[in-house]
Amino acid sequence: MRNSLPDLRAERGWSQQHLADSLGVSRQTVISLEKGRFDPSLPLAFRIAATFERSIEDIFFPDVTTN
């Protein structure tokens, strides 16, 4: 799953640590989310969406593969 977390974070001038603290997760979790190595649980996805005042669909989107 891809996401726009790095861009949303940059728009606000937040560090990865600031976002992690706001969400109640580790900085490593934020790094893994941003790199697409980890898909958030539904409760975490809702917290992220609320933090950025966006819908989940505006932040997270599936990888599109072509054949």
Secondary structure, DSSP 8 states (H G I E B T S, - for coil): -EE-HHHHHHHHT--HHHHHHHHTS-HHHHHHHHTTS----HHHHHHHHHHHTS-HHHHEE------
